[in-house]
Amino acid sequence: MKVLVKYGLDSTAKLELLADSSVLPTGRPLFLPYWAEQFDATLAVAVRVSRLGKCVATRFAHRYWDAFTACLLTQATDTPPAGHDTLALRRAHDGALLAGQMMPRELLEAPQPTLQWHMGKTPVGQMALEQVPAIVDTTLSQVSQYMTLKMGDLLCLCSPVTHRLDIGQTCVVTLDDQALLKTNIK
């Protein structure tokens, strides 16, 4: 399984690959790694690839994904140990991507679908999802020119909403009052 992460929603946003061990399944707590003092999380939406595809035209890309979920992508933000100052190591650690419950893509067609992120009872931010289907279709088409899309691959679209993680917090991301992601930080 591949995990592609797009940092930003415009056409010039950069793409990165994460290891499949970076995905933390739904319902599991996030244990902050010991090798960094501070971690931030970024609100994102992820879609699941449902078909095998290579060189997919944009007009057919909607056929290649069937579900979406809310995610939080964690990253170490303090100074890494000497000799390890690579962004990839700070972003791609085990459990770096907290994935929520998959929902059918038809829910994105609701009027003004929005993800709401709360830390405990405090609202942290939100992400509007109106543009997500078009961005996903374009991105999947571009990516499929270089690598084969396979069933189960994930494409994450990150929003600019970021918040610091602290031990003892509870993260909840909802879509129209339905919790897609809920996890404890330990």
C-alpha positions in Angstrom: 0.0 0.0 0.0 1.2 3.5 -0.8 0.3 6.6 1.2 0.6 9.8 -0.8 0.4 13.1 1.0 -0.3 16.4 -0.8 0.6 19.4 1.3 -1.8 22.0 0.2 -4.9 22.1 -2.1 -3.5 24.0 -5.1 -2.0 22.5 -8.3 1.6 23.4 -7.2 1.4 21.7 -3.8 4.1 19.1 -3.3 3.6 15.3 -2.9 5.3 13.0 -0.5 5.2 9.2 0.0 4.9 7.8 3.5 5.5 4.2 4.6 2.5 2.0 5.1 3.6 1.7 8.8 2.8 5.4 9.1 -0.9 4.7 9.2 -2.4 4.3 12.7 -5.7 2.4 12.4 -8.9 3.9 13.7 -9.5 3.8 17.5 -5.9 3.2 18.5 -4.2 5.8 20.8 -1.2 7.8 19.5 1.9 7.3 21.5 4.1 10.3 20.9 7.6 9.0 20.0 10.4 9.6 22.6 12.9 11.0 20.0 11.3 14.4 19.8 9.9 16.8 22.4 7.2 18.5 20.3 4.7 17.2 17.8 2.1 19.0 15.7 -0.8 17.6 13.8 -2.3 18.8 10.5 -5.9 18.2 9.6 -6.3 16.3 6.3 -8.8 14.3 4.3 -7.8 10.9 2.8 -9.3 9.0 0.0 -9.0 5.3 -0.7 -8.1 4.0 -4.1 -10.5 1.2 -5.2 -9.1 0.1 -8.6 -5.9 -0.8 -10.3 -4.9 2.0 -12.6 -2.0 3.4 -14.7 -2.1 6.6 -16.8 -5.6 7.4 -15.8 -7.2 10.4 -17.6 -8.6 13.1 -15.3 -12.2 12.6 -16.6 -12.1 8.9 -15.5 -10.3 9.4 -12.2 -13.5 9.5 -10.2 -13.9 5.8 -10.9 -10.7 5.0 -9.0 -11.6 6.0 -5.5 -14.6 5.1 -3.4 -14.3 6.3 0.1 -12.8 9.1 2.3 -12.0 9.8 5.9 -10.6 12.4 8.2 -6.9 12.2 9.2 -4.4 13.9 11.3 -0.8 13.9 10.0 1.7 14.3 12.8 5.2 15.8 12.5 8.0 16.4 14.9 8.6 20.2 15.1 11.4 20.6 17.5 15.1 20.4 16.5 16.0 16.8 15.5 19.2 15.1 16.8 22.4 16.1 14.9 22.8 14.3 11.6 19.0 13.6 11.3 17.7 17.0 10.1 15.5 15.5 7.3 11.9 16.4 7.0 11.0 12.9 5.9 12.2 11.4 9.2 10.1 13.9 11.1 7.0 13.2 9.1 7.1 9.5 8.2 7.5 7.8 11.6 5.4 4.8 12.6 1.9 6.0 13.4 2.3 9.4 11.9 -1.0 9.3 10.0 -4.1 8.9 12.3 -6.8 7.7 10.0 -10.5 7.7 10.8 -13.4 5.6 9.8 -13.9 5.3 6.0 -17.1 6.9 4.6 -18.7 6.5 1.1 -17.7 9.3 -1.3 -21.3 10.2 -1.8 -21.2 12.1 1.5 -18.9 14.7 -0.2 -21.9 15.7 -2.4 -23.8 17.1 0.6 -24.2 20.8 0.6 -21.0 22.4 2.1 -19.4 19.3 3.8 -16.9 20.4 6.4 -14.6 18.5 8.8 -14.6 20.0 12.3 -11.5 19.3 14.6 -11.7 19.4 18.3 -9.1 18.8 21.0 -11.3 17.7 23.9 -14.2 20.2 23.8 -12.1 23.0 22.3 -12.6 23.6 18.5 -9.2 23.7 16.7 -10.2 24.2 13.1 -12.1 23.1 10.1 -11.6 22.0 6.5 -14.2 22.6 3.8 -14.6 19.6 1.4 -16.4 21.1 -1.6 -13.2 21.1 -3.8 -11.9 17.7 -2.6 -13.4 15.5 -5.4 -11.9 17.7 -8.2 -8.5 17.9 -6.5 -8.4 14.2 -5.9 -9.3 13.4 -9.5 -6.6 15.7 -10.8 -4.0 14.4 -8.4 -4.7 10.7 -9.0 -4.5 11.4 -12.7 -1.1 13.1 -12.3 0.3 10.4 -9.9 -0.9 7.5 -12.2 1.4 8.8 -14.9 4.4 7.8 -12.7 3.2 4.9 -10.6 0.4 2.3 -10.7 -2.5 3.0 -8.4 -3.4 -0.1 -6.4 -6.5 -1.0 -4.3 -6.0 0.3 -0.8 -3.6 3.1 -1.6 -4.4 6.4 0.2 -4.2 9.9 -1.0 -4.2 12.6 1.8 -4.9 16.2 1.1 -3.6 18.4 4.0 -5.2 21.6 5.1 -3.3 24.6 6.6 -4.9 23.8 10.0 -2.2 22.7 12.4 -2.2 22.3 16.2 0.3 21.2 18.8 -0.2 17.7 20.4 0.2 17.2 24.1 0.0 14.0 26.2 -3.5 13.5 27.7 -5.4 15.2 24.9 -8.3 13.7 23.0 -8.6 14.5 19.3 -12.0 14.3 17.6 -12.7 15.0 14.0 -16.4 15.1 12.9 -18.3 15.5 9.6 -21.8 16.9 10.2 -21.7 15.8 13.9 -20.6 12.2 13.0 -17.2 11.3 14.5 -14.9 10.0 11.8 -11.8 10.1 14.0 -11.3 9.9 17.8 -8.0 9.1 19.5 -6.2 9.8 22.7 -2.7 11.2 22.8 -0.4 9.2 25.2 
